């Protein structure tokens, strides 16, 4: 019911605001679609849901500049502003600007993001080498329970406190060859990690549901066991130029029906530029969109590989999925933007690969309040795995028995996969309300995820 109310309210609000602020011209496509021009904007309240972070509430403002209409359905430039909170303790602020015209022949994308997670997921490293106590994690009881279940099984055991600030400037320009582009970027980030604040986590909970002061979270145990190096414990700064190549033959960016979108980029974060713990990474991405019945039915898939150059990567960079372009920095692997249905951050290592395969069906198009609308269904399979492991051997202090309970360095790296389906409502082809649900194939990866968000994954 919450999902239905969210979608209906967002549609009505968007229709109202965009119809008041968007110009149109008489020319229409063969599907009787209105060609948009000028500024189209829609301030919206946010009432959404993310399985990993809880109920989301806040507000956003999305502005599209379609110019004289010759760019439609692509905007000349766009702005996105969001502030929202989650009931599981997260806050986030996004400010992005994307333009194709400010610099001749160069697309510029700027982003500033602040994310504050009072209870960010932390399940350990190297996928299934980190043993998740799936049967007991949600088991709450009082201090004198007859089963004698320890407090570490509480959900707060798999949480930490993180603050992430990211600033980036990305530039993409054409090369002499058709559909080929160069990429240049600068990224500045600050990551602060620390154990959960028990006063905040326990606030308002009955005594039998509180995480006690004397118990340690998995994050604290990883520090005791020496898996997280002492020099990296608090996080650090990242100052990194990035460069890459891109091939892009998509017909339309927000929801392509045909074409290939491939990237290869390199991130270099040396100490002399201000990086606390120097590292180098690379990313390889292949996305393809195959029309089965024109734009109505499309098979889309993405193959992604993120690797470390050398054998060192600070632990706080492992859950970061880094991109060049209009999107901001994401958490991965696991969760809405990477592997739906898998717990957020479940798959972390030096080198990681993941895929998404999705069948998209636009089953109806219509106009309402002078806005172009289509409805779509999608079904998908997502998966990912560690291809090179982070060193999670015991090399510190603490209880070795507890280490053996939660870490198995000899476990085989295997695929973490989930399958599901979703629903889309697209307004003027650019603003897309998305609902997805997925369940993993292995209970070590959670019990499934429901996501109410915006856009397609890729």
N, C-alpha and C positions, 0 to 999 in steps of 0.2 A: 504493500500500500504506500509506503514512504517513497518508493521508486516512482510509482505512478504519479503521485502528487508533485514530486520534484520535476518530472518531465513536463507535465501539463502546465504548471505554474511558470516554468522557464520559457516554454513556447509562447504563452500568452503575453508575458512581459516583453520578450524579444520582438514579437509581432508589433506590439504597441509602440515601442521605442524606435524600431527601425523604420516603421511606416511613417513616422513623423519626421525622420531626419534623413531619409534616403531619397534622392531624385531618381526618376526612371525616364527612359526614352521609349518611343513607341515600338522600335524594332524588337521583334521577338524571334526566338529560335524555332525550329521545326516542332519542338515539344511545347510551344507556346510559353516559353520561359521569359520572364521580364528581364531585360538587360539593366543592371544597376549602374548608377553613376553617382559621383559625389561621395560624401561621407555617410557611412552607415554605421551606427553604433548602438550598443545595447548594454546599459548597466543592468546587472542581474544580481539578485541575492543568490548565494550559494547554499544549497541544502543538498548534500550528496553523501555518499557512503563509500568507505574503503575498508575492506575486511581487516587490513593490517593496522589501520589507524583510527577506525571508528567513524562516527557520524561527523561530517564536515559541515561547518556553517561559516558564513562570511559574505563577501561581496566581490564582484569583478566588473571591470569595464573593458570591453573589447571594441576597438574602433577600426574600421576598414575604409580606406580611401580608394575608390574605384576610378577616380579621375573622370574623363569624359565618357566613360563606358566602353572604350576600346580595349581596356584591360580585362574586363569581366570575362570569366569568373575569378581571375587572379586580381588581387588588389595592388595598387601602386605602392602603397605602404600601409603598415598596420601597427597598432599599439595594443598592449595587453597589460592590465593592472589588476592585481588580485591580493586581497588579504583574507586569510581564513584560519580557522582553528579546528582542531579535532578533539573529540571527547576522550581520546586516549592520551592526550597531553601534548600534541604537536601544534605548532603555529608556523605559518609560512607567508612570505611576502614576495610577490613576483612583479617586476617591472621590465617589460621588453619593448623594443622598437625594431621594426624591420622595414627597410626601404630598398627599392630597386632604382631610385632616381636621384638621390642626393649626390652620389659620386658617379660620374659618367661611366657606364659599362661595368659597374661594380655593385654588387648587392652587399649591403651592410646590415648586420644584426647585432644589436646591443642588448645585454641582459644584466640585471642586478637581482639577486635572490638572497633571501634570508630564511633559513629553516631552523626551527628550534624544536627539538624532540626531547621531551622529558622522559619518554619511555620508548626509545627506538629499539627495534628488534635486533638481537644479537644471538646467533646460534652456533658460532664458531666457524672454523675454516675447513676448506677442502670438501665441501659437500657431505657425503655420507661418512667421511672420517670423523665428522662432528656428530655425535650420537644425540638425537633429540628424543627425550622421554615423552613420546606422544600420548601414551595411555594415561599419564598422570598430570600433565601440565595444567589442566583446568580443575584439578581436584582440590577443593577447598574444605578445610575442617578446623575444628577448634584444637586447643593445645593438648587436650587429653583424648584425642581420637583413638578408638580401639585398634585401628589398623597401624598406628605408629608411623604414618607417612611423613617424611621430613618436609620442612618448609621449602626446600629448594625446588619442589615441584610446582610451586606457585608460579603464575605467569610472569611475575616481576623478576623471577630468576633469570629469564631470557631477555632482559632489558638493560639499556644504558642511557645516559643523558648525553645528547649531542647537539652542538650548535654549528651550523655551516653557513658561511657567507661566501657567495660567489659573484665575481664581477668578470664579464668577458666582452670582448669586441671581436666579431668575426667578419671576415671579408671574403667574398667569392666573386671571381671574375672569369670572363670567357677566354678560352684559348683558341688558336686559329682553327682547330679541328671541330667539326660539328658535334655538339652535345658534350664537349669536354670543358672542364673548368679547373682553375687553380683555387686553393683555399689558403687563407692566412688568418691567424688568430692569436690573441693574447688572453690568458686566463689568470686571474688572481683569486685565490681562495684562502680561507682560514677555517680549519676544522678544530673544534674543541671537544674532546671526549672526557667523560668522567663517570663514575658510578652514579646510579640513580639517587635522587634525593628522597629518602624514605619518608620524610614528613609530607612531601607532595604526593608521592605514590599512595600513601596510606590515608590521606585526608578523606574523611567522610565514610570510611569503610569500617564495618564491625571488627572487633578484635580478632575473630577467627579468620578474617580475610586479609589481615595486614601482614606485610613482609617485615619480619623482626629485625631489629638493629644488629643482632649478633650473627645473622646468617649472611653469607656472601653470594652475590650474583655470579653468573657464569663469567661475565666480563672481569670481575675481581679475581676469580679463580684463574683465568687465563693470565692475568698479571702475576699472580703468585707462582704459577707453573713455569713462568719465563717465556711463554709463547708470545706474549706481547712484550717487546723489549722495554726496559725501564726508560730509556731515552726518548721513546715515542709515546709514553703513556698519556700525556695531556693533549696530543694532537700536534698540529703545526700549520705553517704557512706554505702555500704553493704559488710560485710565480713562474709561469710557463708559456713561452711562445709555442705555437702549433702550426703545422703546415700540412698540406695534403693535396690530393688530386680527386676529382669527382667526375663521374659520367652520369648525365641525367637526360633521359629521353621521355620522361613522364609527360602525359598530356595535360594533367591538372594536379597541382601539388597536394591540397588537403585530402583528396580521395581519388587517386589515379585509377583509370580503367585500362591503361596499357603503358608499356615502357619499362625501362630499367633505370634504377637509381643505385649507383655503386660508389663507394668511397674508400680511400686508403689514406690515413693520416697519422702523423707522428707528434707526440707531446714530449717536450724536453723541459725538465724542471731542474736547472742547475742551482747550486748554492749561491753563486755570485750574483744571481738575480733576486735573492731573498728567500728562496725555498729553504725550509728548515731541514728537511731530509731529502736530498737530491734523488731523483729517479727519472727514468725514461719509459714511455709506453707507446704502443701502436694499436691502431684499430683498423680492421678490415670489415667492410659491410657490403653485402649484395642484396638488393631488393628487386623483385620483379613482379609485374602486374600483367596477367594474361587474361584477355577478354574471352569469355566463353559464349556470351550472348550480348555482344557490344558492351555498353556500360552497365547493363542491367545485372549481369552475372559475371563476376571477376574472381579469378584465383590469384591471391597475393601471397607472397612468401618473403621472408627475410632470413638471411644467414649472417651471423655476426661473430667476429673473433676479436677479443681484446687481450693483448699480451704484454708482458714486461720484457724490456731489453736488459739483459743481465739477470742476476738472481736476487736483486733487492727491490722491494717495494714497501713503503711504510704501511702499516696495517690499516690506517685510517683512509687510505686511498682504495683499498680493495672493494668496498661497497659502492664505489662511484662509477657510473656509466657515463663516459664523457663523449660529447658530440660537438661538431662544428656546424654552425648554422642557426636557424631561428629558435630551435629548442634550447632550454636551459639544461644545466647538469642534473642528471637523474641518479636515483639509487638503484642498484642492481647487484646481482641478478635475483629475481624473485619479486613478484608484485605486478602492479598494473602495466607499467611501461616496458617490462621485459618478459617475464614468464608468468602469465596470469594463472592464479590458482595455487602457486607456490609461495610460501611465506616470504615476506620481504627480507632480502639480504641472506637468504638461505644458502646461496651458492657463491662462495668467495674463495679466491685463490690467486696465484700469480698470473696464470693464463686461463681464460674462460671462453667457452663457445656457447652460443644459444641460437635457437631458430624459432620462427613463428610461421605457421601455414594456415591460411584463412580463406574461406569461401564467402564472398560478399554478394548479397542479392538485394538490389533496389527494387522493391515490389510495387511502389506507387509513387507518382509525382503529381503535385497539384500546387496551386497558388492560393494563398490566404492572406488577407490584409495587405495585398500587393507585395507579398514576399514569396519567393520560390521555395518550395518545401518538397523533400522526398523522405520516405521511410525505407529502412533497410534492415535486413537480418544478416547475421554472420555466424558461422560455426568455425571452430579453430582447434588446433593442437599446438601447444607451446612446449619447448624443452630446452634444457641447458645442462652443461657439465663442466667440471674442472679438467683441464688438459695438462696443467703443470701445478703441482701442489706447493703451498706455502709451508715452511718448516713449523710443524706443530708438535715437535717432540718435547718431552718433559725435560726441562733444564733449569728448574727453579726450586722453590720450596713448596710447602703445602702437602696435603694428603695425596699420596700416589694412588691410593685406592679410589679416591674420587676422580682422579685424572683418568684412570682406566674405565670408569663408569661413563664418562662423557667424551672421551677421545680415543679413537682407534686409528693410529697412524698407518696401519697396514691394510685398512679397508680399501677395496677397489673403487676407483673413480667411475661412477656410472651416471646414466642420464636421469635427470630430474624432469619429469614430464607431467603435463596436465592437459585436459581437454574441456571444452565448454562451448557456449554460444552467447550471442548478444543481440542488441537492438540499437538502431541509430535513428535519430531525427536530425536532418540537415536543413538549415535555414540559409538561403542564398549560397548554398554549396560550401561555405566557409565555416560557419558556426555549426558544429556538430555535437549534439548531445549523445553520450554513449553510455550504454548499460551492458556490462559483461558479467557472466558467472562462469567459473571454472572449478573443477575438482582435480586434485593430483592423483596419480596412480599409486603412490606410496604414502602411507600415513606418516612416514618420517618427514614429509614435506608439508604437513598440515591437513586441515579438513576441508579446504576449499576457500574460494574468495568471491565476494560480490563487489563490483566496482561501478559507481556512477560517476562519470567524468566527462571530458570533452574530447572529441576527435578520434580518429583512428590511430592505432599504435604507430603505423608507418605508411 
